[in-house]
Amino acid sequence: MDKRAYLNFCLEKVIESKGQDVFLKVGVAPRIRVGTQVLPLSFRELASEEARELVRELLTPQQWEALEKNRSVDFGFTYKEKGCRFRANAFYQQGLLSIVFRLLWSGIPNFEELRLPGILGKVALERSGIILIAGAVSSGKSTTIAAIVNAMNKSVQRHIITLEDPVEYLYEDDQCLIQQREVGEDTESFGSALKYAVRQSPDVVVIGEMRDAESFRFSLAAAEVGRLVISSIHAQSVYQVFDRFLGFFPSEERDAVLRHFAANVSCIAIQKLITEKDGKTLIPAVEILLGNFIVRQLIMEKKIDKLDQALRNCRQEGMQTMEQSLFQLWESQKITREAAMAASLSPQELEALMKGIHIGQETKILGG
């Protein structure tokens, strides 16, 4: 079996098992992640030269150069035989190459398939503003963003530019004209791509990750002139989202950043993937904050600590806390009590919900 057949065998196993990751390490049998378990495959070890040849075959010359320089590189590719897209990272450990492949999705997902809250379908049709999808590593942020872009592509006529490292989901133009730019392949850097993005007349700009002050400044400026910006950010609560992006800026700039963000925030969604009762299938729990009048006013007044109460008070608009989302999944018997508690940042609140006690049903949250 040649090196590509070896890889295809492993990729097909993770697809068949409804898993998430494939791990290839020189000298040991390959493994796949299914749910929360990392399971070995009954297959031979990967040889060092095979790993090197396989990586060279998968990478462009520019990506190979980046790997040799940085000792790690992100890339993406399509497994055409199965119609699946993978995101991957090749890296050195102990002087030998290892590779991790993440199965993204077969085709472009929609909200129903992902079992995401329906309110995100309405958010996808916003004309301008900032949408942030937050979560830990491997929490499905990129997949949710793909579903938002897919919803636009099916229903509205817009020009969308994506800036990604690497390109993960491949879109086909439908109602929208979609241009996908990959860092290292189509542009030298995120900074270079952002510099020229406005001149390319987009209605929507998708930034793979909000990673620094430059990308956040661009988002604020673009939203203020009527464009919609969608991006991901590493955070596990609404409060952490603010802590994260304000940390990009020196202290003297943060008040101005908050004012501009308050005027332009459309939605912040924080998600976690929870293993269902079958031990394999993952389902999202999602905290959702929408940019209504109360939320914008609280941000403007720097009352970030009161946003959690706004989430509880505005459920009729589609907002919800993470604990409310976890409670719904537990109540509908999709996840176990233990899984819900393990995912909660406020287990006491979740415990109260499970006992039928609804915390903080206040109506006044702007004062004090």
N, C-alpha and C positions, 0 to 999 in steps of 0.2 A: 504493500500500500504506500503510495507516494504521499508527500507532505500535505498536499491539498486535499486528498481523499481522507487523510487523518483528521484534518480540520473539519471537513464536512460531516464526518461521523460524529464529532463532538457537538457541532452546532445542531445537528438533527436531533441528538439526544436531549438537548435543553429545550428545543421546540416541542418535541413529543411529550416531555415531562411537564410542560407548562412552567418551566423554570425561568430564572432571570439571568444568570451568569455562567460563563464557561471559564475555567482557570487552567491555563497551560503553564507548567513549570518543568524545566529540564530535569530529567532523572526520576520523575514520579509520574504515576498515572494521572490522567486529566480528571478534573472534578467539575461538578456543576452545582449551582445554588438553586434549590427548590424550596420556596418559602423561607424559613429561617435556617435550613440545614444545608451544609456543604457536603455533597455526596461524591465518593469516588466512582469512576466508571470502570467497568471490567475491560480494561484496554491497556495496551502496552505503554511503556514510558516514552516520553518525547526526548529525542537525542538533541544535543547541543547544536549540531550543524543543521538539523532539521528546523529547529526554532529560528535560527538565523536566516535560513533560506526562505522560510515561510513569511517572516516579517518583511524581508526585502521584497518579496512578491506583492505583499499587501500595501506597502507604502509607496508614495511618490518619491522621486529623488529629493525633493525639498523636505519631506517628512523624515526620510532616512538621515539626512544631514542634521535635522533638529534632534533626532534620537541620539546620534553619535555625540552631539554637542551637549545636550541637556540630560542625557541618560534616561529620558522618558519622553513619550510623545502620544498625543491623542489622535485618533483617526476614526473614520467611519466607512462602512462598505455595505453593499447590498448582496445578499445571498439569493441570486436570481432564481435558482431552482425551486426555492421555497417561498419566494416573494417576501422575504424578511429583511429588515435593516438592522445592522448591528453597530453599536458604538464600541470602540476598543481603546485600550491603552497598552502600549508595549514599554517595558522598562527593564533595567538591569538590576539583578540582585546577586550578590556574591560573584560578580563578573559574568553572569549568565543571563540570557534573555528570558523573561516571563511575559505572558500576555493574558489580559483579562478582557473578555468579550461580554458586552451587555446586550441582551435581546431587547429591542425597542418595541416593535409592534409589527404585525403583518398588515401592511397597508397603513393608511392614515386613520387613527382612531377617532371616534366621536364620543360625545358626552355620555350617551346611553351605554355604549360598550364599556367605558371606563367607570361607569356608575358614579359620576360626579354630580354635584347638586345642579339642578336645572337653572338656577340663577346665573350660572356662568355662561349659559347660552345667551342670556340678555346682555351680560357684560361684553360678550364678544362683538356685539353690534354697536358699541360706543363709537362715536365719531372722533373723539379726542380724549386726552387724559393719559394717566399712567396706570397700568395693570402690573402688579408684582405677584408672581407665584413663588412662594417661599417654602422651605423645607430643608431637611438634612440631605446629605449625599444619598443618592439612590432612592429618593422619595417620590419619583414620578413627575418632577417639575417640567422636564422637557416634553413629556407626553401630554401633559395638560395644556401646555402652550401650543403643541401641535393640534390638539382638539379645538382650541380657540381659533387658530388660523384656518383650520378645516371648515369651521362653522361660517367664518367670513367668506371663504372661497365658494361656499355653496349658496350664499344668499345675498351678498352685496358686491357691488362693483368698485374695487379699490386697487391701488398700486401698493404692494407690500414688498418691503426689502428686509431680508433677514441677515444678520451678522452672527456667524456661528464658528465655533472652534471645538470639534469639527461640525460639518453639516450632519444632522442626525436623520430627520425625516425628509424625504424627497416629495415635494408637492407637484401636482400637475395643474396648470392653469385652468380654472373653470370660470366663475364669475370674476375672479381677481386675476391680475397680472402679478406673479410672484417671482422676485429675483432673490436667489440664495447665494450669499457671498461667504466663502470659507477663508478664515484667517490662515495665511501661509500659502494659499492657493490662488485666491482671487484678490486678496489685499494683504499688505505687509503686516498690518496690526489692527486691533480694534480701534485704536486712536486714529489711524489713517482713514479707516472706513467711516468713522463717525464724522470726521472733518468734511467729507464730501457727501454724506448721506442726504443732507437737506437739499443740495443742488440736484439730486436725482429725483426730486418731486415725488416723495412717497406720501401716501395717506397714513400708512402704518409702518413703523420700524420695530422689528423684533430683534432684541439684543440677547444673545445666548445667556449671558450672565452679567448682572450688575456687580462690577468688581472694583470700581474705584471712583474717585471724585469726577474724573473726566466723563465717564459714562453716565453718571447721575446728573451732572450739569447738562449734558446733551439732552437727557430725557426731560428735564424741566423746561429747557428752552424749546424743544420740539413740541411739547404739550401746550405750551403757552401760545404757540402760533397755529394751533388747531390740528396737530397730528396726534395719533394714538401711538404710544410706546408700550411695548409688552416685554417684560424681562423676568428672569429668575433671580433669587437672592437666597443666600444661605442663612436661614433663621427658623426657629421652631415656635415662635409666637409673634403676635402683632407687636408686642413691646420689643422683642428682639429685632424685628425688622427695622424699627426706628433707631435702636441702638447701633445696628449694623451700618445703615447708610449715613447716619450722623457722624459715625466714626471715620468716614472718609474725609471729613472736613475739619479744619482747625476750629477751635471753640468760637472765635469771633465771627465765623460765617454761619454757624448752625441756626441761629434765629431766622436769618434770611432764607435759608434752605427750607426750614419748616413752613414759613409763610408761603413760599412758592409751591411746596408740595401740597399743602392744605388746599390751595386753589385748584390743583390739577389731579389729585388722587381720584381714581375711578374705582379701583378694587385692590385689596390685598387678600390673597388666599394662601393660607398655610396648610400644607397637607402632610399626612403620614400614611404610609402603607402598612396595613394591619393584616396579619395572616388569618384567614378564615378558619372555621372549625375543621375543614378537611386537611389542614396543615400545609397546603400547597398554594391555594389561590390567595392573591393579595387584593385587598379592597381599600379604597382611600377614606380616611377620616379627614374632614376639611373644616378649618376655621375660616370664616368669610367676613371681611369688613368692607362695606361699600361707602363711597364718598358722598354721603348725604349731608344735609345742612349741619346736623348735630356733630357728625364726625369731623367735618371740616372746621367747625368752630372749636372743638376740643383741641385739634392739632394746632390751630392758629394761636390758641391760648396756652399751648405747651402742657396741656393736661392729658398727657399720654397715658397716665395711670388710670384714667377714667374711660378709656376706649373699651375696655373689657365689659364695663357696665352698658355701654352703648350697644355692644353686640347682643347682649341679653334683651335689651329693651326694644330692639328693632328686628325681632325675628320675623314679623309679618312682611318685612321688606326683603327677606332672604338672608339676613345676617345670622351667624351662629358662632358660638364658641367651640373650641376643640372638644371640650367636655360634653357639650350638647350633641355634637356629631358622634362621638364615641358612644354616648348613651343610646342614640338612635340605632347604631349598628348592633349594640348588645341587646336592646329591647326587641329588635327584629330577628334575633337569634343567629346573626351572621358571624359574630365573633364571641369568644368566651369572655367571661368576667375578668379572668386573669390577663388576657390580651388587652382588654380595654384599660385596666388599671396600669399595666406596664407602659402603655402609650401616653398616659395622662400626665400633664405637668401639674395638675391640681387634683390629686386623687380624692381629697376630702370633698370637693365639690361634686365630683363624679359619683362618689358614694352616696351623697345626699340625693342626687338625681335618681339613682337606682332605688332609693327608699321613698321616692315620691315627694321629696322636699325640693322646691324650686327656689334657688338662692337669688337674692338681689333683685326682686321685681320692683325696682324703684322707678319713678317717672322723672325725677329731677336729677340730672347729672351734670348740668353745666355750671351750677353754682358751687361755691365753697372751694 
